[in-house]
Each structure stands twice: as structure tokens, then as C-alpha cells.
Amino acid sequence: MSRCFEVVSGFQGRGIRLPQRKTARSAGYDLEAAENVVVVPGEVTVIPTGLKVYMNPDEVLQVFIRSGISIRNGLSLVNGVGIIDADYADNPDNEGHIMIAIFNHGKTPVSVAKGQAFAQAIFSRYLVVDDDSPGGKRQGGFGSTGG
């Protein structure tokens, strides 16, 4: 299987750019906001990217907030690191739409503009125990594996 990003059907034709690495030695692919969003102080805001991702079965996409927007505005990912599993794409709940939950630790609202890079995503391989055999099939989106 190939590793690639695609625009989810609900955001087709809306000017969503596929993530890119900005330099030859960058580990992360910049993720941009798919629409204008205001991150209210003291609250969780989910920012859509308009994207889904395909990857190999032994890979995971780790999502982090970009350091610049985090430091300047007091923002963080709610769960520290977002984990996108290889079987998340095309799930029946949300087509695998990557949506990123941000928390505003500051005292003022923070605007994230459509097209603004606010997170970065890094592909990684992972290991499993020798007798691993989960056998289940993903049935949905956020929290669908019991979290």
C-alpha cells in the first residue's frame, strides 16, 4: 500500500492543500486548517483539516501542534499527541477525517485561519507483542476503539 494524504469528500473543491514537508530534513508534514476557527480560552476546539491519510498496516501518523503557534498563543493538543491509526481512513463515521482537538491555555481567543499550518504529522512504524492478534475491525471515528 502507498502512503498518502487525500482530501475527504466533504471538503473536495474547497481549496484544501495536501500536507508537505517544508525542508529536506523536516520530519513533519504541515497540517493546515480547513476552515476559519476561533479557539476560545479555557475550551477545547476541534479544527478540521479536510484530510484523511493512508499508510501501511504497521504505521501510525503522530500529530503534534506546531511549536510556533503553541508558544505564541498558549495552545496545545488536548491529548498531547494525536494518534491516527492505519485503519482510520474510510471509517463509516467520518471517512477518516483528521480533526485536531486544541486547548487554549491563554486569556484571549486565538484565530486559526483557513490554510494556516497549525499542526504537523509524522509517520512512524510501531511494534507489537509476539502473540498479538486483536482481530477486530474499526467501526467508527473518534474513540471508536474504546477510548
TORLUMRO-286129 format. One record per atom (N, C-alpha, C): residue number from 1; residue in one letter; chain; atom name; x, y, z. Coordinates in Angstrom, 3 decimals, decimal comma. Example, Ala and Ser with C-alpha at 12.3 -4.5 7.8 and 13.67 -1.06 7.14 Angstrom:
! residues 2
1; A; A; N; 13,190; -5,690; 7,800
1; A; A; CA; 12,300; -4,500; 7,800
1; A; A; C; 13,200; -3,300; 7,800
2; S; A; N; 12,850; -2,250; 7,080
2; S; A; CA; 13,670; -1,060; 7,140
2; S; A; C; 12,900; 0,030; 7,870
***
This chain:
! residues 147
1; M; A; N; 0,847; -1,186; 0,000
1; M; A; CA; 0,000; 0,000; 0,000
1; M; A; C; 0,884; 1,238; 0,000
2; S; A; N; 0,399; 2,298; -0,558
2; S; A; CA; 1,171; 3,532; -0,571
2; S; A; C; 0,788; 4,404; 0,617
3; R; A; N; 1,624; 5,326; 0,899
3; R; A; CA; 1,416; 6,277; 1,989
3; R; A; C; 1,060; 7,601; 1,335
4; C; A; N; -0,133; 8,121; 1,655
4; C; A; CA; -0,527; 9,382; 1,033
4; C; A; C; -1,662; 10,050; 1,804
5; F; A; N; -1,784; 11,340; 1,604
5; F; A; CA; -2,899; 12,118; 2,116
5; F; A; C; -3,893; 12,329; 0,981
6; E; A; N; -5,181; 12,388; 1,319
6; E; A; CA; -6,226; 12,726; 0,352
6; E; A; C; -7,221; 13,654; 1,022
7; V; A; N; -7,922; 14,416; 0,216
7; V; A; CA; -8,979; 15,294; 0,717
7; V; A; C; -10,241; 14,453; 0,902
8; V; A; N; -10,907; 14,602; 2,068
8; V; A; CA; -12,157; 13,866; 2,301
8; V; A; C; -13,245; 14,447; 1,398
9; S; A; N; -14,254; 13,643; 1,111
9; S; A; CA; -15,277; 14,034; 0,142
9; S; A; C; -15,984; 15,335; 0,506
10; G; A; N; -16,246; 15,574; 1,779
10; G; A; CA; -16,947; 16,785; 2,199
10; G; A; C; -16,169; 18,071; 2,006
11; F; A; N; -14,871; 17,963; 1,719
11; F; A; CA; -14,036; 19,147; 1,522
11; F; A; C; -13,459; 19,233; 0,115
12; Q; A; N; -13,907; 18,358; -0,788
12; Q; A; CA; -13,468; 18,413; -2,183
12; Q; A; C; -13,849; 19,772; -2,778
13; G; A; N; -12,956; 20,339; -3,561
13; G; A; CA; -13,232; 21,604; -4,239
13; G; A; C; -13,234; 22,819; -3,331
14; R; A; N; -12,722; 22,681; -2,120
14; R; A; CA; -12,715; 23,803; -1,173
14; R; A; C; -11,311; 24,336; -0,904
15; G; A; N; -10,389; 24,049; -1,813
15; G; A; CA; -9,044; 24,611; -1,713
15; G; A; C; -8,165; 24,008; -0,638
16; I; A; N; -8,394; 22,759; -0,301
16; I; A; CA; -7,570; 22,086; 0,700
16; I; A; C; -6,260; 21,659; 0,051
17; R; A; N; -5,150; 22,035; 0,666
17; R; A; CA; -3,833; 21,657; 0,152
17; R; A; C; -3,343; 20,405; 0,879
18; L; A; N; -2,724; 19,504; 0,132
18; L; A; CA; -2,156; 18,310; 0,745
18; L; A; C; -0,905; 18,705; 1,539
19; P; A; N; -0,681; 18,060; 2,686
19; P; A; CA; 0,472; 18,402; 3,531
19; P; A; C; 1,800; 18,198; 2,817
20; Q; A; N; 2,747; 19,043; 3,189
20; Q; A; CA; 4,096; 18,962; 2,646
20; Q; A; C; 5,103; 19,161; 3,768
21; R; A; N; 6,288; 18,593; 3,551
21; R; A; CA; 7,419; 18,912; 4,421
21; R; A; C; 8,044; 20,174; 3,843
22; K; A; N; 8,465; 21,079; 4,695
22; K; A; CA; 8,975; 22,362; 4,198
22; K; A; C; 10,457; 22,340; 3,846
23; T; A; N; 11,225; 21,422; 4,433
23; T; A; CA; 12,644; 21,325; 4,104
23; T; A; C; 13,011; 19,853; 3,916
24; A; A; N; 14,180; 19,619; 3,326
24; A; A; CA; 14,628; 18,251; 3,054
24; A; A; C; 14,812; 17,427; 4,319
25; R; A; N; 15,056; 18,064; 5,455
25; R; A; CA; 15,275; 17,327; 6,699
25; R; A; C; 14,137; 17,474; 7,703
26; S; A; N; 13,036; 18,039; 7,277
26; S; A; CA; 11,863; 18,126; 8,157
26; S; A; C; 11,259; 16,743; 8,331
27; A; A; N; 10,905; 16,389; 9,564
27; A; A; CA; 10,242; 15,111; 9,822
27; A; A; C; 8,742; 15,224; 9,601
28; G; A; N; 8,188; 16,401; 9,894
28; G; A; CA; 6,741; 16,559; 9,894
28; G; A; C; 6,171; 17,160; 8,624
29; Y; A; N; 4,955; 16,698; 8,325
29; Y; A; CA; 4,146; 17,274; 7,251
29; Y; A; C; 3,218; 18,297; 7,879
30; D; A; N; 3,241; 19,521; 7,384
30; D; A; CA; 2,401; 20,577; 7,948
30; D; A; C; 0,928; 20,333; 7,630
31; L; A; N; 0,097; 20,403; 8,660
31; L; A; CA; -1,352; 20,284; 8,507
31; L; A; C; -1,961; 21,669; 8,643
32; E; A; N; -2,857; 21,999; 7,723
32; E; A; CA; -3,498; 23,316; 7,705
32; E; A; C; -4,956; 23,211; 8,116
33; A; A; N; -5,477; 24,293; 8,654
33; A; A; CA; -6,895; 24,364; 8,994
33; A; A; C; -7,716; 24,387; 7,709
34; A; A; N; -8,807; 23,619; 7,689
34; A; A; CA; -9,667; 23,549; 6,510
34; A; A; C; -10,700; 24,667; 6,480
35; E; A; N; -10,850; 25,358; 7,586
35; E; A; CA; -11,774; 26,497; 7,663
35; E; A; C; -11,320; 27,408; 8,792
36; N; A; N; -11,852; 28,625; 8,819
36; N; A; CA; -11,529; 29,557; 9,892
36; N; A; C; -12,121; 29,055; 11,205
37; V; A; N; -11,306; 29,088; 12,263
37; V; A; CA; -11,735; 28,600; 13,571
37; V; A; C; -11,232; 29,555; 14,639
38; V; A; N; -12,040; 29,782; 15,671
38; V; A; CA; -11,609; 30,556; 16,833
38; V; A; C; -11,488; 29,591; 18,012
39; V; A; N; -10,300; 29,568; 18,613
39; V; A; CA; -10,031; 28,718; 19,768
39; V; A; C; -10,250; 29,570; 21,018
40; V; A; N; -11,342; 29,294; 21,716
40; V; A; CA; -11,774; 30,086; 22,868
40; V; A; C; -10,931; 29,724; 24,093
41; P; A; N; -10,561; 30,721; 24,918
41; P; A; CA; -9,776; 30,435; 26,127
41; P; A; C; -10,487; 29,438; 27,048
42; G; A; N; -9,706; 28,498; 27,572
42; G; A; CA; -10,228; 27,542; 28,527
42; G; A; C; -11,133; 26,481; 27,941
43; E; A; N; -11,178; 26,362; 26,629
43; E; A; CA; -12,056; 25,383; 25,986
43; E; A; C; -11,311; 24,556; 24,945
44; V; A; N; -11,896; 23,411; 24,635
44; V; A; CA; -11,384; 22,551; 23,574
44; V; A; C; -12,089; 22,921; 22,276
45; T; A; N; -11,326; 23,072; 21,231
45; T; A; CA; -11,868; 23,358; 19,910
45; T; A; C; -11,306; 22,326; 18,937
46; V; A; N; -12,171; 21,741; 18,148
46; V; A; CA; -11,731; 20,760; 17,154
46; V; A; C; -11,580; 21,471; 15,812
47; I; A; N; -10,383; 21,378; 15,260
47; I; A; CA; -10,074; 22,035; 13,986
47; I; A; C; -10,031; 20,984; 12,887
48; P; A; N; -10,878; 21,118; 11,868
48; P; A; CA; -10,859; 20,163; 10,760
48; P; A; C; -9,682; 20,446; 9,821
49; T; A; N; -9,128; 19,382; 9,248
49; T; A; CA; -8,066; 19,537; 8,248
49; T; A; C; -8,579; 19,295; 6,834
50; G; A; N; -9,735; 18,615; 6,720
50; G; A; CA; -10,254; 18,259; 5,405
50; G; A; C; -9,511; 17,090; 4,779
51; L; A; N; -8,691; 16,399; 5,567
51; L; A; CA; -7,820; 15,346; 5,050
51; L; A; C; -8,077; 13,993; 5,693
52; K; A; N; -7,684; 12,967; 4,980
52; K; A; CA; -7,544; 11,623; 5,530
52; K; A; C; -6,179; 11,125; 5,073
53; V; A; N; -5,727; 10,018; 5,672
53; V; A; CA; -4,394; 9,520; 5,352
53; V; A; C; -4,426; 8,011; 5,191
54; Y; A; N; -3,667; 7,532; 4,224
54; Y; A; CA; -3,481; 6,102; 4,006
54; Y; A; C; -2,030; 5,778; 4,328
55; M; A; N; -1,834; 4,634; 4,986
55; M; A; CA; -0,480; 4,207; 5,327
55; M; A; C; -0,438; 2,697; 5,453
56; N; A; N; 0,743; 2,176; 5,628
56; N; A; CA; 0,942; 0,737; 5,762
56; N; A; C; 0,381; 0,238; 7,093
57; P; A; N; 0,012; -1,038; 7,173
57; P; A; CA; -0,606; -1,583; 8,387
57; P; A; C; 0,243; -1,465; 9,651
58; D; A; N; 1,569; -1,402; 9,527
58; D; A; CA; 2,435; -1,301; 10,705
58; D; A; C; 2,894; 0,127; 10,971
59; E; A; N; 2,111; 1,099; 10,521
59; E; A; CA; 2,465; 2,508; 10,701
59; E; A; C; 1,367; 3,265; 11,434
60; V; A; N; 1,762; 4,387; 11,984
60; V; A; CA; 0,855; 5,293; 12,663
60; V; A; C; 1,257; 6,713; 12,266
61; L; A; N; 0,294; 7,606; 12,230
61; L; A; CA; 0,582; 9,013; 11,997
61; L; A; C; 0,444; 9,717; 13,339
62; Q; A; N; 1,526; 10,322; 13,801
62; Q; A; CA; 1,507; 11,076; 15,054
62; Q; A; C; 1,325; 12,550; 14,725
63; V; A; N; 0,414; 13,205; 15,436
63; V; A; CA; 0,099; 14,607; 15,176
63; V; A; C; 0,509; 15,444; 16,383
64; F; A; N; 1,221; 16,530; 16,117
64; F; A; CA; 1,701; 17,447; 17,143
64; F; A; C; 1,301; 18,872; 16,757
65; I; A; N; 1,127; 19,731; 17,745
65; I; A; CA; 0,910; 21,140; 17,421
65; I; A; C; 2,250; 21,734; 16,996
66; R; A; N; 2,225; 22,679; 16,083
66; R; A; CA; 3,464; 23,354; 15,674
66; R; A; C; 3,946; 24,220; 16,832
67; S; A; N; 5,236; 24,215; 17,061
67; S; A; CA; 5,788; 24,919; 18,223
67; S; A; C; 5,529; 26,420; 18,182
68; G; A; N; 5,607; 27,032; 17,013
68; G; A; CA; 5,417; 28,483; 16,921
68; G; A; C; 4,041; 28,916; 17,384
69; I; A; N; 2,991; 28,270; 16,871
69; I; A; CA; 1,625; 28,650; 17,251
69; I; A; C; 1,364; 28,302; 18,720
70; S; A; N; 1,982; 27,243; 19,195
70; S; A; CA; 1,821; 26,842; 20,583
70; S; A; C; 2,445; 27,868; 21,529
71; I; A; N; 3,669; 28,223; 21,285
71; I; A; CA; 4,398; 29,149; 22,157
71; I; A; C; 3,808; 30,546; 22,101
72; R; A; N; 3,516; 31,037; 20,916
72; R; A; CA; 2,982; 32,403; 20,782
72; R; A; C; 1,578; 32,558; 21,362
73; N; A; N; 0,774; 31,486; 21,337
73; N; A; CA; -0,639; 31,624; 21,682
73; N; A; C; -1,110; 30,781; 22,863
74; G; A; N; -0,233; 29,994; 23,459
74; G; A; CA; -0,643; 29,168; 24,593
74; G; A; C; -1,592; 28,049; 24,215
75; L; A; N; -1,400; 27,472; 23,047
75; L; A; CA; -2,253; 26,376; 22,584
75; L; A; C; -1,539; 25,043; 22,735
76; S; A; N; -2,306; 23,991; 22,940
76; S; A; CA; -1,744; 22,640; 22,966
76; S; A; C; -2,771; 21,654; 22,438
77; L; A; N; -2,302; 20,485; 22,046
77; L; A; CA; -3,225; 19,407; 21,707
77; L; A; C; -3,802; 18,887; 23,013
78; V; A; N; -5,073; 18,610; 23,038
78; V; A; CA; -5,738; 18,145; 24,245
78; V; A; C; -5,090; 16,873; 24,770
79; N; A; N; -4,766; 15,947; 23,878
79; N; A; CA; -4,186; 14,677; 24,298
79; N; A; C; -2,666; 14,636; 24,144
80; G; A; N; -2,030; 15,766; 23,973
80; G; A; CA; -0,577; 15,829; 23,852
80; G; A; C; -0,085; 15,446; 22,471
81; V; A; N; -0,407; 14,235; 22,041
81; V; A; CA; -0,050; 13,741; 20,710
81; V; A; C; -1,274; 13,056; 20,133
82; G; A; N; -1,650; 13,440; 18,935
82; G; A; CA; -2,749; 12,759; 18,261
82; G; A; C; -2,224; 11,516; 17,569
83; I; A; N; -2,982; 10,444; 17,645
83; I; A; CA; -2,598; 9,190; 17,002
83; I; A; C; -3,645; 8,840; 15,952
84; I; A; N; -3,202; 8,725; 14,716
84; I; A; CA; -4,075; 8,304; 13,622
84; I; A; C; -3,629; 6,898; 13,224
85; D; A; N; -4,495; 5,922; 13,456
85; D; A; CA; -4,191; 4,533; 13,134
85; D; A; C; -4,343; 4,277; 11,640
86; A; A; N; -3,663; 3,241; 11,162
86; A; A; CA; -3,685; 2,903; 9,738
86; A; A; C; -5,075; 2,525; 9,245
87; D; A; N; -5,948; 2,056; 10,141
87; D; A; CA; -7,298; 1,676; 9,708
87; D; A; C; -8,338; 2,783; 9,932
88; Y; A; N; -7,891; 3,996; 10,233
88; Y; A; CA; -8,809; 5,115; 10,459
88; Y; A; C; -9,415; 5,637; 9,154
89; A; A; N; -8,642; 5,605; 8,076
89; A; A; CA; -9,129; 6,111; 6,785
89; A; A; C; -10,366; 5,329; 6,348
90; D; A; N; -11,313; 6,053; 5,803
90; D; A; CA; -12,540; 5,484; 5,241
90; D; A; C; -13,446; 4,819; 6,264
91; N; A; N; -13,282; 5,125; 7,572
91; N; A; CA; -14,202; 4,548; 8,559
91; N; A; C; -15,605; 5,102; 8,312
92; P; A; N; -16,638; 4,356; 8,702
92; P; A; CA; -18,011; 4,747; 8,353
92; P; A; C; -18,529; 6,000; 9,062
93; D; A; N; -17,918; 6,401; 10,175
93; D; A; CA; -18,416; 7,583; 10,899
93; D; A; C; -18,032; 8,907; 10,250
94; N; A; N; -16,781; 9,004; 9,787
94; N; A; CA; -16,324; 10,310; 9,300
94; N; A; C; -15,325; 10,224; 8,145
95; E; A; N; -15,262; 9,082; 7,480
95; E; A; CA; -14,396; 8,881; 6,309
95; E; A; C; -12,906; 8,993; 6,656
96; G; A; N; -12,578; 9,019; 7,946
96; G; A; CA; -11,177; 9,142; 8,344
96; G; A; C; -10,690; 10,577; 8,396
97; H; A; N; -11,625; 11,519; 8,455
97; H; A; CA; -11,282; 12,941; 8,505
97; H; A; C; -10,409; 13,222; 9,726
98; I; A; N; -9,229; 13,760; 9,482
98; I; A; CA; -8,313; 14,123; 10,563
98; I; A; C; -8,768; 15,462; 11,136
99; M; A; N; -9,228; 15,412; 12,386
99; M; A; CA; -9,671; 16,614; 13,099
99; M; A; C; -8,851; 16,700; 14,375
100; I; A; N; -8,361; 17,877; 14,682
100; I; A; CA; -7,379; 18,030; 15,743
100; I; A; C; -7,951; 18,874; 16,880
101; A; A; N; -7,963; 18,286; 18,078
101; A; A; CA; -8,513; 18,941; 19,270
101; A; A; C; -7,434; 19,793; 19,935
102; I; A; N; -7,697; 21,105; 20,004
102; I; A; CA; -6,758; 22,086; 20,543
102; I; A; C; -7,350; 22,702; 21,815
103; F; A; N; -6,491; 22,976; 22,793
103; F; A; CA; -6,910; 23,662; 24,021
103; F; A; C; -6,177; 24,993; 24,095
104; N; A; N; -6,915; 26,037; 24,468
104; N; A; CA; -6,350; 27,381; 24,613
104; N; A; C; -6,103; 27,640; 26,097
105; H; A; N; -4,838; 27,702; 26,497
105; H; A; CA; -4,449; 27,954; 27,885
105; H; A; C; -4,417; 29,448; 28,207
106; G; A; N; -4,545; 30,295; 27,206
106; G; A; CA; -4,436; 31,732; 27,399
106; G; A; C; -5,720; 32,377; 27,868
107; K; A; N; -5,722; 33,715; 27,815
107; K; A; CA; -6,872; 34,501; 28,271
107; K; A; C; -7,635; 35,151; 27,115
108; T; A; N; -7,103; 35,022; 25,898
108; T; A; CA; -7,766; 35,640; 24,753
108; T; A; C; -8,024; 34,587; 23,668
109; P; A; N; -9,071; 34,798; 22,882
109; P; A; CA; -9,344; 33,880; 21,768
109; P; A; C; -8,205; 33,915; 20,753
110; V; A; N; -7,967; 32,787; 20,104
110; V; A; CA; -6,934; 32,684; 19,075
110; V; A; C; -7,620; 32,268; 17,781
111; S; A; N; -7,420; 33,060; 16,739
111; S; A; CA; -7,981; 32,737; 15,436
111; S; A; C; -6,982; 31,907; 14,641
112; V; A; N; -7,475; 30,811; 14,082
112; V; A; CA; -6,681; 29,986; 13,168
112; V; A; C; -7,371; 30,101; 11,818
113; A; A; N; -6,655; 30,653; 10,852
113; A; A; CA; -7,243; 30,934; 9,545
113; A; A; C; -7,189; 29,710; 8,635
114; K; A; N; -8,182; 29,620; 7,760
114; K; A; CA; -8,169; 28,565; 6,740
114; K; A; C; -6,849; 28,641; 5,994
115; G; A; N; -6,192; 27,500; 5,847
115; G; A; CA; -4,913; 27,457; 5,151
115; G; A; C; -3,708; 27,684; 6,044
116; Q; A; N; -3,930; 28,030; 7,306
116; Q; A; CA; -2,826; 28,245; 8,246
116; Q; A; C; -2,315; 26,902; 8,771
117; A; A; N; -1,006; 26,694; 8,686
117; A; A; CA; -0,399; 25,480; 9,243
117; A; A; C; -0,387; 25,618; 10,766
118; F; A; N; -1,046; 24,698; 11,451
118; F; A; CA; -1,136; 24,781; 12,917
118; F; A; C; -0,678; 23,494; 13,593
119; A; A; N; -0,499; 22,437; 12,832
119; A; A; CA; -0,056; 21,151; 13,382
119; A; A; C; 0,901; 20,511; 12,397
120; Q; A; N; 1,571; 19,465; 12,861
120; Q; A; CA; 2,447; 18,707; 11,978
120; Q; A; C; 2,262; 17,231; 12,254
121; A; A; N; 2,455; 16,435; 11,232
121; A; A; CA; 2,207; 15,000; 11,324
121; A; A; C; 3,456; 14,234; 10,906
122; I; A; N; 3,772; 13,200; 11,695
122; I; A; CA; 4,972; 12,404; 11,457
122; I; A; C; 4,586; 10,931; 11,372
123; F; A; N; 4,993; 10,277; 10,293
123; F; A; CA; 4,751; 8,847; 10,125
123; F; A; C; 5,782; 8,063; 10,938
124; S; A; N; 5,325; 7,007; 11,616
124; S; A; CA; 6,224; 6,140; 12,380
124; S; A; C; 5,775; 4,697; 12,231
125; R; A; N; 6,728; 3,796; 12,326
125; R; A; CA; 6,412; 2,363; 12,414
125; R; A; C; 6,303; 2,012; 13,885
126; Y; A; N; 5,553; 0,973; 14,186
126; Y; A; CA; 5,426; 0,549; 15,573
126; Y; A; C; 5,553; -0,962; 15,675
127; L; A; N; 5,819; -1,426; 16,877
127; L; A; CA; 5,996; -2,848; 17,152
127; L; A; C; 4,817; -3,365; 17,964
128; V; A; N; 4,553; -4,662; 17,873
128; V; A; CA; 3,511; -5,308; 18,669
128; V; A; C; 4,125; -6,522; 19,371
129; V; A; N; 3,454; -7,016; 20,402
129; V; A; CA; 3,956; -8,193; 21,108
129; V; A; C; 3,820; -9,434; 20,227
130; D; A; N; 4,611; -10,455; 20,527
130; D; A; CA; 4,659; -11,659; 19,699
130; D; A; C; 3,310; -12,345; 19,524
131; D; A; N; 2,506; -12,409; 20,569
131; D; A; CA; 1,232; -13,130; 20,480
131; D; A; C; 0,045; -12,206; 20,212
132; D; A; N; 0,304; -11,059; 19,587
132; D; A; CA; -0,737; -10,071; 19,300
132; D; A; C; -1,675; -10,583; 18,202
133; S; A; N; -2,964; -10,539; 18,463
133; S; A; CA; -3,949; -10,928; 17,442
133; S; A; C; -5,302; -10,303; 17,766
134; P; A; N; -5,412; -8,961; 17,625
134; P; A; CA; -6,653; -8,284; 18,004
134; P; A; C; -7,870; -8,719; 17,202
135; G; A; N; -7,726; -8,940; 15,923
135; G; A; CA; -8,816; -9,462; 15,109
135; G; A; C; -9,992; -8,538; 14,860
136; G; A; N; -10,124; -7,452; 15,602
136; G; A; CA; -11,262; -6,552; 15,419
136; G; A; C; -11,119; -5,684; 14,187
137; K; A; N; -12,235; -5,101; 13,766
137; K; A; CA; -12,255; -4,189; 12,620
137; K; A; C; -12,842; -2,861; 13,093
138; R; A; N; -12,174; -1,762; 12,728
138; R; A; CA; -12,641; -0,436; 13,128
138; R; A; C; -14,045; -0,209; 12,603
139; Q; A; N; -14,904; 0,316; 13,453
139; Q; A; CA; -16,289; 0,572; 13,091
139; Q; A; C; -16,629; 2,061; 13,059
140; G; A; N; -15,724; 2,928; 13,523
140; G; A; CA; -16,066; 4,333; 13,563
140; G; A; C; -14,854; 5,234; 13,692
141; G; A; N; -15,134; 6,501; 14,034
141; G; A; CA; -14,111; 7,528; 14,126
141; G; A; C; -13,573; 7,735; 15,509
142; F; A; N; -13,636; 8,986; 16,024
142; F; A; CA; -13,096; 9,337; 17,339
142; F; A; C; -13,582; 8,372; 18,417
143; G; A; N; -12,636; 7,830; 19,190
143; G; A; CA; -12,988; 6,985; 20,324
143; G; A; C; -13,583; 5,648; 19,978
144; S; A; N; -13,511; 5,231; 18,732
144; S; A; CA; -14,195; 4,003; 18,304
144; S; A; C; -13,524; 2,725; 18,783
145; T; A; N; -12,287; 2,836; 19,285
145; T; A; CA; -11,621; 1,633; 19,783
145; T; A; C; -11,744; 1,529; 21,303
146; G; A; N; -12,657; 2,303; 21,877
146; G; A; CA; -12,947; 2,178; 23,301
146; G; A; C; -12,425; 3,296; 24,167
147; G; A; N; -11,823; 4,332; 23,569
147; G; A; CA; -11,227; 5,402; 24,369
147; G; A; C; -12,160; 6,525; 24,667
***
